[in-house]
């Protein structure tokens, strides 16, 4: 049996400011740091083997705080990294080396290291015309019902931005190609990402309809835990207390 743990980042500065964060790099607040550390304490009983995150700092900060509680040293595995050997001859294929061979781990600390893979596939929604704007002002301009529709609908997103369907199309293939094989190999995996990229993954994993996904919201730094058993991912903490379940 292996674990898949999905975690939305801790509170960011723009969560407090009431802005649409999207692809803008916004760091955690002090409260966000505390939330990440509390999440880490909840996961102490699960030894993590592999980590995935987005390209955005609020998700990466949250992940590093969680790993620190497990006394793990996170090491980013960069897609374009070389093997550390001498340069290739002209015409050699770039990036042909295996990911596992891109680092030489010092033997004394090898067991404490955990590979981290980051991808734009796990990024938050790009909000288009709403990007970086104050939510209250956008509700005044476009109407609260319209803003809610853009943010919750599966098929339609804000103008010049992404719908949840767009996020689904980039995040779910990444899940199937990069994350599921690790689970099938018996590894415990954590994915630290964002409200909408995680909503897309949960929709896929649990077979949630386009309409019902509108109701799903994730609280900051609250783990959603699945176990892989018999080739099926099952949510382990489905019977959470009501205060948390409302946020999920």
Buried (B, 14 or more C-beta within 10 A) or exposed (E): EBBBBBBBBBBBBBBEEEBBBBBBEBBBBEBBBBBBBBBBEBBEEBEBBBBBBBBBBBBBBBBBBBBBBBEBBBBEBBEEBBEEEEEEEEEEEEEEBEEEEBBEEEEEEEEEBBBBBBBBBBBBBBBBBBBBBBBEEBBEEBEEEEBEBBBBBBEEBBEEBBBBBBBBEBBBEBBEEBBBEBBEEEBBBBBBBBBBBBBBBBBBBBEBEEEEBBEBEBBBBBBBBBBBEEEEBBBBBEEBEEEEEEBB
